[in-house]
């Protein structure tokens, strides 16, 4: 029995290119249709608290592999690694 991969066609929300993807594996982003950015993300590239309205009207938009790769490289530069955390804090009252 041939293994048919389920595919869907969508438009990448970054480059607007149509591409075919596996809905189970595609990377999606929650995008606010009013801004074209994830809720809480402004056109200036700054973050502000996402309003419930923005989240409610936002939809998952697919991201094509090319843009995903770029976003990952970009994200690695923009997002510093989280600060180190102590696995166990020394007990107080020593
Ligand atoms: Zn793209």
PDB file of the backbone (N, CA, C, O) and the ligand in Angstrom, with CONECT records:
HET     ZN  A 101       1
ATOM      1  N   UNK A   1       0.848  -1.207   0.000  1.00  0.00           N
ATOM      2  CA  UNK A   1       0.000   0.000   0.000  1.00  0.00           C
ATOM      3  C   UNK A   1       0.871   1.240   0.000  1.00  0.00           C
ATOM      4  O   UNK A   1       1.657   1.447   0.925  1.00  0.00           O
ATOM      5  N   UNK A   2       0.744   2.051  -1.007  1.00  0.00           N
ATOM      6  CA  UNK A   2       1.638   3.224  -1.083  1.00  0.00           C
ATOM      7  C   UNK A   2       1.355   4.238   0.022  1.00  0.00           C
ATOM      8  O   UNK A   2       0.210   4.515   0.379  1.00  0.00           O
ATOM      9  N   UNK A   3       2.422   4.758   0.528  1.00  0.00           N
ATOM     10  CA  UNK A   3       2.299   5.759   1.585  1.00  0.00           C
ATOM     11  C   UNK A   3       2.068   7.130   0.960  1.00  0.00           C
ATOM     12  O   UNK A   3       2.987   7.744   0.418  1.00  0.00           O
ATOM     13  N   UNK A   4       0.855   7.587   1.044  1.00  0.00           N
ATOM     14  CA  UNK A   4       0.560   8.912   0.485  1.00  0.00           C
ATOM     15  C   UNK A   4       0.790   9.958   1.551  1.00  0.00           C
ATOM     16  O   UNK A   4       0.233   9.892   2.646  1.00  0.00           O
ATOM     17  N   UNK A   5       1.597  10.898   1.218  1.00  0.00           N
ATOM     18  CA  UNK A   5       1.810  11.988   2.166  1.00  0.00           C
ATOM     19  C   UNK A   5       0.703  13.020   1.992  1.00  0.00           C
ATOM     20  O   UNK A   5       0.368  13.434   0.882  1.00  0.00           O
ATOM     21  N   UNK A   6       0.176  13.398   3.082  1.00  0.00           N
ATOM     22  CA  UNK A   6      -0.864  14.413   3.037  1.00  0.00           C
ATOM     23  C   UNK A   6      -0.197  15.766   2.779  1.00  0.00           C
ATOM     24  O   UNK A   6       0.715  16.179   3.494  1.00  0.00           O
ATOM     25  N   UNK A   7      -0.679  16.436   1.740  1.00  0.00           N
ATOM     26  CA  UNK A   7      -0.073  17.725   1.446  1.00  0.00           C
ATOM     27  C   UNK A   7      -1.137  18.805   1.344  1.00  0.00           C
ATOM     28  O   UNK A   7      -2.306  18.547   1.056  1.00  0.00           O
ATOM     29  N   UNK A   8      -0.697  19.980   1.584  1.00  0.00           N
ATOM     30  CA  UNK A   8      -1.578  21.128   1.464  1.00  0.00           C
ATOM     31  C   UNK A   8      -0.792  22.230   0.770  1.00  0.00           C
ATOM     32  O   UNK A   8       0.439  22.238   0.773  1.00  0.00           O
ATOM     33  N   UNK A   9      -1.524  23.148   0.183  1.00  0.00           N
ATOM     34  CA  UNK A   9      -0.868  24.276  -0.459  1.00  0.00           C
ATOM     35  C   UNK A   9      -1.251  25.542   0.274  1.00  0.00           C
ATOM     36  O   UNK A   9      -2.412  25.766   0.615  1.00  0.00           O
ATOM     37  N   UNK A  10      -0.258  26.350   0.502  1.00  0.00           N
ATOM     38  CA  UNK A  10      -0.529  27.597   1.206  1.00  0.00           C
ATOM     39  C   UNK A  10       0.432  28.663   0.747  1.00  0.00           C
ATOM     40  O   UNK A  10       1.317  28.425  -0.075  1.00  0.00           O
ATOM     41  N   UNK A  11       0.239  29.826   1.288  1.00  0.00           N
ATOM     42  CA  UNK A  11       1.077  30.945   0.898  1.00  0.00           C
ATOM     43  C   UNK A  11       1.919  31.317   2.108  1.00  0.00           C
ATOM     44  O   UNK A  11       1.403  31.566   3.197  1.00  0.00           O
ATOM     45  N   UNK A  12       3.217  31.348   1.890  1.00  0.00           N
ATOM     46  CA  UNK A  12       4.124  31.722   2.966  1.00  0.00           C
ATOM     47  C   UNK A  12       3.816  33.163   3.381  1.00  0.00           C
ATOM     48  O   UNK A  12       3.713  34.053   2.536  1.00  0.00           O
ATOM     49  N   UNK A  13       3.674  33.377   4.664  1.00  0.00           N
ATOM     50  CA  UNK A  13       3.255  34.709   5.105  1.00  0.00           C
ATOM     51  C   UNK A  13       4.396  35.718   5.046  1.00  0.00           C
ATOM     52  O   UNK A  13       4.172  36.920   5.189  1.00  0.00           O
ATOM     53  N   UNK A  14       5.610  35.238   4.837  1.00  0.00           N
ATOM     54  CA  UNK A  14       6.736  36.172   4.751  1.00  0.00           C
ATOM     55  C   UNK A  14       6.991  36.575   3.304  1.00  0.00           C
ATOM     56  O   UNK A  14       6.980  37.763   2.982  1.00  0.00           O
ATOM     57  N   UNK A  15       7.222  35.594   2.425  1.00  0.00           N
ATOM     58  CA  UNK A  15       7.607  35.925   1.059  1.00  0.00           C
ATOM     59  C   UNK A  15       6.420  35.818   0.096  1.00  0.00           C
ATOM     60  O   UNK A  15       6.557  36.108  -1.093  1.00  0.00           O
ATOM     61  N   UNK A  16       5.247  35.399   0.615  1.00  0.00           N
ATOM     62  CA  UNK A  16       4.017  35.310  -0.185  1.00  0.00           C
ATOM     63  C   UNK A  16       4.117  34.298  -1.306  1.00  0.00           C
ATOM     64  O   UNK A  16       3.307  34.308  -2.232  1.00  0.00           O
ATOM     65  N   UNK A  17       5.106  33.427  -1.226  1.00  0.00           N
ATOM     66  CA  UNK A  17       5.267  32.406  -2.246  1.00  0.00           C
ATOM     67  C   UNK A  17       4.338  31.237  -1.916  1.00  0.00           C
ATOM     68  O   UNK A  17       4.198  30.856  -0.754  1.00  0.00           O
ATOM     69  N   UNK A  18       3.710  30.677  -2.937  1.00  0.00           N
ATOM     70  CA  UNK A  18       2.877  29.508  -2.700  1.00  0.00           C
ATOM     71  C   UNK A  18       3.769  28.290  -2.648  1.00  0.00           C
ATOM     72  O   UNK A  18       4.676  28.130  -3.465  1.00  0.00           O
ATOM     73  N   UNK A  19       3.507  27.449  -1.695  1.00  0.00           N
ATOM     74  CA  UNK A  19       4.299  26.238  -1.606  1.00  0.00           C
ATOM     75  C   UNK A  19       3.442  25.113  -1.043  1.00  0.00           C
ATOM     76  O   UNK A  19       2.412  25.324  -0.402  1.00  0.00           O
ATOM     77  N   UNK A  20       3.923  23.912  -1.317  1.00  0.00           N
ATOM     78  CA  UNK A  20       3.206  22.728  -0.859  1.00  0.00           C
ATOM     79  C   UNK A  20       3.899  22.196   0.376  1.00  0.00           C
ATOM     80  O   UNK A  20       5.127  22.157   0.448  1.00  0.00           O
ATOM     81  N   UNK A  21       3.110  21.794   1.334  1.00  0.00           N
ATOM     82  CA  UNK A  21       3.714  21.337   2.576  1.00  0.00           C
ATOM     83  C   UNK A  21       2.888  20.230   3.183  1.00  0.00           C
ATOM     84  O   UNK A  21       1.738  20.000   2.809  1.00  0.00           O
ATOM     85  N   UNK A  22       3.498  19.558   4.119  1.00  0.00           N
ATOM     86  CA  UNK A  22       2.809  18.552   4.904  1.00  0.00           C
ATOM     87  C   UNK A  22       2.241  19.269   6.130  1.00  0.00           C
ATOM     88  O   UNK A  22       2.993  19.785   6.957  1.00  0.00           O
ATOM     89  N   UNK A  23       0.918  19.298   6.241  1.00  0.00           N
ATOM     90  CA  UNK A  23       0.320  20.065   7.347  1.00  0.00           C
ATOM     91  C   UNK A  23       0.825  19.640   8.719  1.00  0.00           C
ATOM     92  O   UNK A  23       0.818  20.424   9.668  1.00  0.00           O
ATOM     93  N   UNK A  24       1.264  18.385   8.809  1.00  0.00           N
ATOM     94  CA  UNK A  24       1.717  17.926  10.113  1.00  0.00           C
ATOM     95  C   UNK A  24       3.125  18.411  10.418  1.00  0.00           C
ATOM     96  O   UNK A  24       3.531  18.458  11.579  1.00  0.00           O
ATOM     97  N   UNK A  25       3.870  18.772   9.381  1.00  0.00           N
ATOM     98  CA  UNK A  25       5.266  19.119   9.613  1.00  0.00           C
ATOM     99  C   UNK A  25       5.587  20.576   9.354  1.00  0.00           C
ATOM    100  O   UNK A  25       6.654  21.059   9.732  1.00  0.00           O
ATOM    101  N   UNK A  26       4.668  21.278   8.713  1.00  0.00           N
ATOM    102  CA  UNK A  26       4.982  22.652   8.352  1.00  0.00           C
ATOM    103  C   UNK A  26       5.103  23.518   9.602  1.00  0.00           C
ATOM    104  O   UNK A  26       4.423  23.304  10.605  1.00  0.00           O
ATOM    105  N   UNK A  27       5.985  24.494   9.504  1.00  0.00           N
ATOM    106  CA  UNK A  27       6.134  25.454  10.590  1.00  0.00           C
ATOM    107  C   UNK A  27       5.098  26.548  10.389  1.00  0.00           C
ATOM    108  O   UNK A  27       4.995  27.129   9.309  1.00  0.00           O
ATOM    109  N   UNK A  28       4.351  26.817  11.413  1.00  0.00           N
ATOM    110  CA  UNK A  28       3.367  27.887  11.303  1.00  0.00           C
ATOM    111  C   UNK A  28       3.642  28.944  12.363  1.00  0.00           C
ATOM    112  O   UNK A  28       4.243  28.685  13.406  1.00  0.00           O
ATOM    113  N   UNK A  29       3.184  30.122  12.052  1.00  0.00           N
ATOM    114  CA  UNK A  29       3.299  31.213  13.003  1.00  0.00           C
ATOM    115  C   UNK A  29       1.917  31.798  13.209  1.00  0.00           C
ATOM    116  O   UNK A  29       1.102  31.847  12.287  1.00  0.00           O
ATOM    117  N   UNK A  30       1.674  32.228  14.397  1.00  0.00           N
ATOM    118  CA  UNK A  30       0.423  32.914  14.673  1.00  0.00           C
ATOM    119  C   UNK A  30       0.578  34.346  14.173  1.00  0.00           C
ATOM    120  O   UNK A  30       1.419  35.103  14.657  1.00  0.00           O
ATOM    121  N   UNK A  31      -0.252  34.700  13.195  1.00  0.00           N
ATOM    122  CA  UNK A  31      -0.102  36.009  12.570  1.00  0.00           C
ATOM    123  C   UNK A  31      -1.383  36.825  12.739  1.00  0.00           C
ATOM    124  O   UNK A  31      -2.489  36.343  12.494  1.00  0.00           O
ATOM    125  N   UNK A  32      -1.203  38.043  13.153  1.00  0.00           N
ATOM    126  CA  UNK A  32      -2.318  38.972  13.251  1.00  0.00           C
ATOM    127  C   UNK A  32      -2.528  39.582  11.871  1.00  0.00           C
ATOM    128  O   UNK A  32      -1.656  40.298  11.378  1.00  0.00           O
ATOM    129  N   UNK A  33      -3.678  39.309  11.232  1.00  0.00           N
ATOM    130  CA  UNK A  33      -3.893  39.787   9.848  1.00  0.00           C
ATOM    131  C   UNK A  33      -3.888  41.305   9.737  1.00  0.00           C
ATOM    132  O   UNK A  33      -3.687  41.845   8.649  1.00  0.00           O
ATOM    133  N   UNK A  34      -4.104  41.988  10.831  1.00  0.00           N
ATOM    134  CA  UNK A  34      -4.126  43.446  10.743  1.00  0.00           C
ATOM    135  C   UNK A  34      -2.732  44.033  10.611  1.00  0.00           C
ATOM    136  O   UNK A  34      -2.550  45.078   9.987  1.00  0.00           O
ATOM    137  N   UNK A  35      -1.757  43.370  11.192  1.00  0.00           N
ATOM    138  CA  UNK A  35      -0.400  43.894  11.134  1.00  0.00           C
ATOM    139  C   UNK A  35       0.494  43.057  10.240  1.00  0.00           C
ATOM    140  O   UNK A  35       1.517  43.542   9.756  1.00  0.00           O
ATOM    141  N   UNK A  36       0.120  41.800  10.015  1.00  0.00           N
ATOM    142  CA  UNK A  36       0.975  40.905   9.259  1.00  0.00           C
ATOM    143  C   UNK A  36       2.134  40.389  10.093  1.00  0.00           C
ATOM    144  O   UNK A  36       3.083  39.802   9.572  1.00  0.00           O
ATOM    145  N   UNK A  37       2.042  40.614  11.375  1.00  0.00           N
ATOM    146  CA  UNK A  37       3.077  40.140  12.296  1.00  0.00           C
ATOM    147  C   UNK A  37       2.420  39.322  13.399  1.00  0.00           C
ATOM    148  O   UNK A  37       1.209  39.399  13.604  1.00  0.00           O
ATOM    149  N   UNK A  38       3.224  38.541  14.104  1.00  0.00           N
ATOM    150  CA  UNK A  38       2.641  37.835  15.255  1.00  0.00           C
ATOM    151  C   UNK A  38       2.062  38.844  16.240  1.00  0.00           C
ATOM    152  O   UNK A  38       2.572  39.959  16.354  1.00  0.00           O
ATOM    153  N   UNK A  39       0.999  38.465  16.954  1.00  0.00           N
ATOM    154  CA  UNK A  39       0.405  39.406  17.898  1.00  0.00           C
ATOM    155  C   UNK A  39       1.447  39.899  18.902  1.00  0.00           C
ATOM    156  O   UNK A  39       2.233  39.121  19.444  1.00  0.00           O
ATOM    157  N   UNK A  40       1.430  41.187  19.127  1.00  0.00           N
ATOM    158  CA  UNK A  40       2.384  41.743  20.082  1.00  0.00           C
ATOM    159  C   UNK A  40       3.679  42.181  19.429  1.00  0.00           C
ATOM    160  O   UNK A  40       4.507  42.847  20.051  1.00  0.00           O
ATOM    161  N   UNK A  41       3.852  41.799  18.155  1.00  0.00           N
ATOM    162  CA  UNK A  41       5.077  42.145  17.446  1.00  0.00           C
ATOM    163  C   UNK A  41       4.764  43.331  16.554  1.00  0.00           C
ATOM    164  O   UNK A  41       3.851  43.257  15.732  1.00  0.00           O
ATOM    165  N   UNK A  42       5.496  44.413  16.696  1.00  0.00           N
ATOM    166  CA  UNK A  42       5.193  45.597  15.905  1.00  0.00           C
ATOM    167  C   UNK A  42       6.060  45.665  14.660  1.00  0.00           C
ATOM    168  O   UNK A  42       7.061  44.958  14.540  1.00  0.00           O
ATOM    169  N   UNK A  43       5.657  46.526  13.739  1.00  0.00           N
ATOM    170  CA  UNK A  43       6.401  46.689  12.496  1.00  0.00           C
ATOM    171  C   UNK A  43       7.805  47.212  12.765  1.00  0.00           C
ATOM    172  O   UNK A  43       8.698  47.075  11.929  1.00  0.00           O
ATOM    173  N   UNK A  44       7.992  47.801  13.918  1.00  0.00           N
ATOM    174  CA  UNK A  44       9.314  48.334  14.250  1.00  0.00           C
ATOM    175  C   UNK A  44      10.239  47.243  14.774  1.00  0.00           C
ATOM    176  O   UNK A  44      11.420  47.474  15.033  1.00  0.00           O
ATOM    177  N   UNK A  45       9.670  46.044  14.923  1.00  0.00           N
ATOM    178  CA  UNK A  45      10.495  44.950  15.426  1.00  0.00           C
ATOM    179  C   UNK A  45      10.579  44.920  16.928  1.00  0.00           C
ATOM    180  O   UNK A  45      11.402  44.209  17.503  1.00  0.00           O
ATOM    181  N   UNK A  46       9.724  45.696  17.563  1.00  0.00           N
ATOM    182  CA  UNK A  46       9.728  45.675  19.019  1.00  0.00           C
ATOM    183  C   UNK A  46       8.537  44.860  19.511  1.00  0.00           C
ATOM    184  O   UNK A  46       7.598  44.594  18.761  1.00  0.00           O
ATOM    185  N   UNK A  47       8.589  44.479  20.746  1.00  0.00           N
ATOM    186  CA  UNK A  47       7.517  43.689  21.314  1.00  0.00           C
ATOM    187  C   UNK A  47       6.682  44.543  22.255  1.00  0.00           C
ATOM    188  O   UNK A  47       7.191  45.423  22.949  1.00  0.00           O
ATOM    189  N   UNK A  48       5.402  44.262  22.257  1.00  0.00           N
ATOM    190  CA  UNK A  48       4.519  44.869  23.248  1.00  0.00           C
ATOM    191  C   UNK A  48       3.542  43.778  23.654  1.00  0.00           C
ATOM    192  O   UNK A  48       3.392  42.786  22.940  1.00  0.00           O
ATOM    193  N   UNK A  49       2.886  43.943  24.774  1.00  0.00           N
ATOM    194  CA  UNK A  49       1.955  42.883  25.192  1.00  0.00           C
ATOM    195  C   UNK A  49       0.877  42.673  24.146  1.00  0.00           C
ATOM    196  O   UNK A  49       0.260  43.632  23.682  1.00  0.00           O
ATOM    197  N   UNK A  50       0.648  41.425  23.776  1.00  0.00           N
ATOM    198  CA  UNK A  50      -0.383  41.116  22.791  1.00  0.00           C
ATOM    199  C   UNK A  50      -1.752  41.271  23.429  1.00  0.00           C
ATOM    200  O   UNK A  50      -2.003  40.762  24.521  1.00  0.00           O
ATOM    201  N   UNK A  51      -2.629  41.976  22.741  1.00  0.00           N
ATOM    202  CA  UNK A  51      -3.977  42.136  23.262  1.00  0.00           C
ATOM    203  C   UNK A  51      -4.777  40.879  22.970  1.00  0.00           C
ATOM    204  O   UNK A  51      -4.508  40.185  21.990  1.00  0.00           O
ATOM    205  N   UNK A  52      -5.757  40.580  23.810  1.00  0.00           N
ATOM    206  CA  UNK A  52      -6.595  39.386  23.551  1.00  0.00           C
ATOM    207  C   UNK A  52      -7.267  39.462  22.193  1.00  0.00           C
ATOM    208  O   UNK A  52      -7.457  38.438  21.537  1.00  0.00           O
ATOM    209  N   UNK A  53      -7.634  40.683  21.757  1.00  0.00           N
ATOM    210  CA  UNK A  53      -8.284  40.835  20.452  1.00  0.00           C
ATOM    211  C   UNK A  53      -7.332  40.426  19.337  1.00  0.00           C
ATOM    212  O   UNK A  53      -7.722  39.757  18.380  1.00  0.00           O
ATOM    213  N   UNK A  54      -6.079  40.840  19.477  1.00  0.00           N
ATOM    214  CA  UNK A  54      -5.090  40.506  18.448  1.00  0.00           C
ATOM    215  C   UNK A  54      -4.881  39.002  18.380  1.00  0.00           C
ATOM    216  O   UNK A  54      -4.770  38.430  17.295  1.00  0.00           O
ATOM    217  N   UNK A  55      -4.830  38.373  19.531  1.00  0.00           N
ATOM    218  CA  UNK A  55      -4.631  36.923  19.550  1.00  0.00           C
ATOM    219  C   UNK A  55      -5.852  36.217  18.964  1.00  0.00           C
ATOM    220  O   UNK A  55      -5.723  35.226  18.246  1.00  0.00           O
ATOM    221  N   UNK A  56      -7.043  36.742  19.281  1.00  0.00           N
ATOM    222  CA  UNK A  56      -8.282  36.101  18.828  1.00  0.00           C
ATOM    223  C   UNK A  56      -8.412  36.145  17.315  1.00  0.00           C
ATOM    224  O   UNK A  56      -8.918  35.200  16.709  1.00  0.00           O
ATOM    225  N   UNK A  57      -7.959  37.236  16.693  1.00  0.00           N
ATOM    226  CA  UNK A  57      -8.132  37.329  15.242  1.00  0.00           C
ATOM    227  C   UNK A  57      -6.940  36.738  14.492  1.00  0.00           C
ATOM    228  O   UNK A  57      -6.966  36.626  13.266  1.00  0.00           O
ATOM    229  N   UNK A  58      -5.925  36.372  15.209  1.00  0.00           N
ATOM    230  CA  UNK A  58      -4.738  35.830  14.560  1.00  0.00           C
ATOM    231  C   UNK A  58      -4.975  34.393  14.110  1.00  0.00           C
ATOM    232  O   UNK A  58      -5.756  33.647  14.701  1.00  0.00           O
ATOM    233  N   UNK A  59      -4.278  34.041  13.054  1.00  0.00           N
ATOM    234  CA  UNK A  59      -4.403  32.690  12.528  1.00  0.00           C
ATOM    235  C   UNK A  59      -3.021  32.126  12.274  1.00  0.00           C
ATOM    236  O   UNK A  59      -2.046  32.850  12.075  1.00  0.00           O
ATOM    237  N   UNK A  60      -2.979  30.807  12.290  1.00  0.00           N
ATOM    238  CA  UNK A  60      -1.718  30.139  11.991  1.00  0.00           C
ATOM    239  C   UNK A  60      -1.433  30.248  10.514  1.00  0.00           C
ATOM    240  O   UNK A  60      -2.235  29.810   9.690  1.00  0.00           O
ATOM    241  N   UNK A  61      -0.306  30.824  10.173  1.00  0.00           N
ATOM    242  CA  UNK A  61       0.080  30.952   8.776  1.00  0.00           C
ATOM    243  C   UNK A  61       1.331  30.117   8.549  1.00  0.00           C
ATOM    244  O   UNK A  61       2.237  30.094   9.382  1.00  0.00           O
ATOM    245  N   UNK A  62       1.372  29.423   7.396  1.00  0.00           N
ATOM    246  CA  UNK A  62       2.532  28.578   7.136  1.00  0.00           C
ATOM    247  C   UNK A  62       3.762  29.396   6.758  1.00  0.00           C
ATOM    248  O   UNK A  62       3.667  30.487   6.196  1.00  0.00           O
ATOM    249  N   UNK A  63       4.888  28.842   7.080  1.00  0.00           N
ATOM    250  CA  UNK A  63       6.156  29.481   6.762  1.00  0.00           C
ATOM    251  C   UNK A  63       6.925  28.530   5.852  1.00  0.00           C
ATOM    252  O   UNK A  63       7.104  27.359   6.188  1.00  0.00           O
ATOM    253  N   UNK A  64       7.378  29.022   4.710  1.00  0.00           N
ATOM    254  CA  UNK A  64       8.077  28.140   3.779  1.00  0.00           C
ATOM    255  C   UNK A  64       9.461  27.806   4.327  1.00  0.00           C
ATOM    256  O   UNK A  64      10.013  28.548   5.140  1.00  0.00           O
ATOM    257  N   UNK A  65      10.011  26.689   3.875  1.00  0.00           N
ATOM    258  CA  UNK A  65      11.308  26.244   4.413  1.00  0.00           C
ATOM    259  C   UNK A  65      12.405  27.305   4.285  1.00  0.00           C
ATOM    260  O   UNK A  65      13.243  27.447   5.175  1.00  0.00           O
ATOM    261  N   UNK A  66      12.395  28.051   3.173  1.00  0.00           N
ATOM    262  CA  UNK A  66      13.429  29.066   2.980  1.00  0.00           C
ATOM    263  C   UNK A  66      13.356  30.127   4.065  1.00  0.00           C
ATOM    264  O   UNK A  66      14.364  30.488   4.673  1.00  0.00           O
ATOM    265  N   UNK A  67      12.140  30.620   4.298  1.00  0.00           N
ATOM    266  CA  UNK A  67      11.981  31.666   5.290  1.00  0.00           C
ATOM    267  C   UNK A  67      12.202  31.128   6.693  1.00  0.00           C
ATOM    268  O   UNK A  67      12.688  31.835   7.576  1.00  0.00           O
ATOM    269  N   UNK A  68      11.838  29.870   6.882  1.00  0.00           N
ATOM    270  CA  UNK A  68      12.058  29.273   8.200  1.00  0.00           C
ATOM    271  C   UNK A  68      13.547  29.252   8.515  1.00  0.00           C
ATOM    272  O   UNK A  68      13.975  29.575   9.623  1.00  0.00           O
ATOM    273  N   UNK A  69      14.323  28.861   7.503  1.00  0.00           N
ATOM    274  CA  UNK A  69      15.770  28.801   7.694  1.00  0.00           C
ATOM    275  C   UNK A  69      16.314  30.190   8.022  1.00  0.00           C
ATOM    276  O   UNK A  69      17.144  30.363   8.915  1.00  0.00           O
ATOM    277  N   UNK A  70      15.819  31.171   7.268  1.00  0.00           N
ATOM    278  CA  UNK A  70      16.269  32.538   7.495  1.00  0.00           C
ATOM    279  C   UNK A  70      15.855  33.019   8.897  1.00  0.00           C
ATOM    280  O   UNK A  70      16.626  33.662   9.609  1.00  0.00           O
ATOM    281  N   UNK A  71      14.619  32.685   9.260  1.00  0.00           N
ATOM    282  CA  UNK A  71      14.113  33.120  10.565  1.00  0.00           C
ATOM    283  C   UNK A  71      14.930  32.501  11.684  1.00  0.00           C
ATOM    284  O   UNK A  71      15.179  33.132  12.711  1.00  0.00           O
ATOM    285  N   UNK A  72      15.343  31.262  11.476  1.00  0.00           N
ATOM    286  CA  UNK A  72      16.108  30.610  12.526  1.00  0.00           C
ATOM    287  C   UNK A  72      17.459  31.286  12.685  1.00  0.00           C
ATOM    288  O   UNK A  72      17.942  31.480  13.800  1.00  0.00           O
ATOM    289  N   UNK A  73      18.064  31.643  11.558  1.00  0.00           N
ATOM    290  CA  UNK A  73      19.358  32.314  11.636  1.00  0.00           C
ATOM    291  C   UNK A  73      19.198  33.685  12.291  1.00  0.00           C
ATOM    292  O   UNK A  73      19.993  34.105  13.132  1.00  0.00           O
ATOM    293  N   UNK A  74      18.131  34.360  11.864  1.00  0.00           N
ATOM    294  CA  UNK A  74      17.821  35.681  12.385  1.00  0.00           C
ATOM    295  C   UNK A  74      17.529  35.602  13.877  1.00  0.00           C
ATOM    296  O   UNK A  74      18.030  36.383  14.685  1.00  0.00           O
ATOM    297  N   UNK A  75      16.691  34.616  14.201  1.00  0.00           N
ATOM    298  CA  UNK A  75      16.282  34.458  15.594  1.00  0.00           C
ATOM    299  C   UNK A  75      17.452  34.147  16.493  1.00  0.00           C
ATOM    300  O   UNK A  75      17.494  34.571  17.648  1.00  0.00           O
ATOM    301  N   UNK A  76      18.414  33.399  15.954  1.00  0.00           N
ATOM    302  CA  UNK A  76      19.555  33.045  16.770  1.00  0.00           C
ATOM    303  C   UNK A  76      20.351  34.285  17.135  1.00  0.00           C
ATOM    304  O   UNK A  76      21.015  34.346  18.169  1.00  0.00           O
ATOM    305  N   UNK A  77      20.261  35.283  16.243  1.00  0.00           N
ATOM    306  CA  UNK A  77      21.021  36.495  16.494  1.00  0.00           C
ATOM    307  C   UNK A  77      20.236  37.439  17.424  1.00  0.00           C
ATOM    308  O   UNK A  77      20.811  38.140  18.257  1.00  0.00           O
ATOM    309  N   UNK A  78      18.924  37.432  17.254  1.00  0.00           N
ATOM    310  CA  UNK A  78      18.105  38.366  18.027  1.00  0.00           C
ATOM    311  C   UNK A  78      17.829  37.870  19.434  1.00  0.00           C
ATOM    312  O   UNK A  78      17.729  38.658  20.375  1.00  0.00           O
ATOM    313  N   UNK A  79      17.709  36.565  19.571  1.00  0.00           N
ATOM    314  CA  UNK A  79      17.347  36.023  20.875  1.00  0.00           C
ATOM    315  C   UNK A  79      18.583  35.480  21.578  1.00  0.00           C
ATOM    316  O   UNK A  79      19.097  34.424  21.209  1.00  0.00           O
ATOM    317  N   UNK A  80      19.049  36.183  22.567  1.00  0.00           N
ATOM    318  CA  UNK A  80      20.186  35.633  23.314  1.00  0.00           C
ATOM    319  C   UNK A  80      19.736  34.402  24.082  1.00  0.00           C
ATOM    320  O   UNK A  80      18.561  34.281  24.426  1.00  0.00           O
ATOM    321  N   UNK A  81      20.643  33.502  24.350  1.00  0.00           N
ATOM    322  CA  UNK A  81      20.239  32.309  25.105  1.00  0.00           C
ATOM    323  C   UNK A  81      19.723  32.721  26.481  1.00  0.00           C
ATOM    324  O   UNK A  81      20.148  33.739  27.027  1.00  0.00           O
ATOM    325  N   UNK A  82      18.826  31.947  27.030  1.00  0.00           N
ATOM    326  CA  UNK A  82      18.292  32.312  28.345  1.00  0.00           C
ATOM    327  C   UNK A  82      19.390  32.310  29.400  1.00  0.00           C
ATOM    328  O   UNK A  82      20.359  31.558  29.299  1.00  0.00           O
ATOM    329  N   UNK A  83      19.233  33.140  30.394  1.00  0.00           N
ATOM    330  CA  UNK A  83      20.272  33.193  31.419  1.00  0.00           C
ATOM    331  C   UNK A  83      20.385  31.844  32.113  1.00  0.00           C
ATOM    332  O   UNK A  83      19.403  31.115  32.250  1.00  0.00           O
ATOM    333  N   UNK A  84      21.572  31.530  32.540  1.00  0.00           N
ATOM    334  CA  UNK A  84      21.748  30.227  33.216  1.00  0.00           C
ATOM    335  C   UNK A  84      20.912  30.158  34.484  1.00  0.00           C
ATOM    336  O   UNK A  84      20.733  31.148  35.195  1.00  0.00           O
ATOM    337  N   UNK A  85      20.419  28.987  34.739  1.00  0.00           N
ATOM    338  CA  UNK A  85      19.610  28.820  35.945  1.00  0.00           C
ATOM    339  C   UNK A  85      20.223  27.731  36.795  1.00  0.00           C
ATOM    340  O   UNK A  85      20.709  26.719  36.291  1.00  0.00           O
ATOM    341  N   UNK A  86      20.190  27.955  38.071  1.00  0.00           N
ATOM    342  CA  UNK A  86      20.715  26.951  38.976  1.00  0.00           C
ATOM    343  C   UNK A  86      19.734  25.801  39.053  1.00  0.00           C
ATOM    344  O   UNK A  86      18.552  26.009  39.327  1.00  0.00           O
ATOM    345  N   UNK A  87      20.212  24.585  38.814  1.00  0.00           N
ATOM    346  CA  UNK A  87      19.301  23.430  38.920  1.00  0.00           C
ATOM    347  C   UNK A  87      18.764  23.292  40.349  1.00  0.00           C
ATOM    348  O   UNK A  87      17.585  22.999  40.549  1.00  0.00           O
ATOM    349  N   UNK A  88      19.615  23.500  41.315  1.00  0.00           N
ATOM    350  CA  UNK A  88      19.167  23.456  42.707  1.00  0.00           C
ATOM    351  C   UNK A  88      19.798  24.622  43.426  1.00  0.00           C
ATOM    352  O   UNK A  88      21.000  24.863  43.317  1.00  0.00           O
ATOM    353  N   UNK A  89      18.994  25.327  44.147  1.00  0.00           N
ATOM    354  CA  UNK A  89      19.498  26.453  44.908  1.00  0.00           C
ATOM    355  C   UNK A  89      19.953  25.954  46.262  1.00  0.00           C
ATOM    356  O   UNK A  89      19.253  25.164  46.894  1.00  0.00           O
ATOM    357  N   UNK A  90      21.108  26.398  46.719  1.00  0.00           N
ATOM    358  CA  UNK A  90      21.542  25.917  48.050  1.00  0.00           C
ATOM    359  C   UNK A  90      20.486  26.222  49.100  1.00  0.00           C
ATOM    360  O   UNK A  90      19.933  27.322  49.110  1.00  0.00           O
ATOM    361  N   UNK A  91      20.199  25.301  49.958  1.00  0.00           N
ATOM    362  CA  UNK A  91      19.175  25.558  51.000  1.00  0.00           C
ATOM    363  C   UNK A  91      19.607  26.670  51.922  1.00  0.00           C
ATOM    364  O   UNK A  91      20.786  26.792  52.254  1.00  0.00           O
ATOM    365  N   UNK A  92      18.651  27.481  52.337  1.00  0.00           N
ATOM    366  CA  UNK A  92      18.968  28.610  53.205  1.00  0.00           C
ATOM    367  C   UNK A  92      19.121  28.125  54.643  1.00  0.00           C
ATOM    368  O   UNK A  92      18.790  26.992  54.993  1.00  0.00           O
ATOM    369  N   UNK A  93      19.638  29.042  55.454  1.00  0.00           N
ATOM    370  CA  UNK A  93      19.805  28.716  56.880  1.00  0.00           C
ATOM    371  C   UNK A  93      20.913  27.714  57.086  1.00  0.00           C
ATOM    372  O   UNK A  93      20.820  26.835  57.942  1.00  0.00           O
ATOM    373  N   UNK A  94      21.960  27.848  56.301  1.00  0.00           N
ATOM    374  CA  UNK A  94      23.073  26.906  56.433  1.00  0.00           C
ATOM    375  C   UNK A  94      23.958  27.282  57.622  1.00  0.00           C
ATOM    376  O   UNK A  94      24.948  26.603  57.893  1.00  0.00           O
TER     377      UNK A  94
HETATM  378 ZN    ZN A 101       8.717  32.235   2.547  1.00  0.00          ZN
END
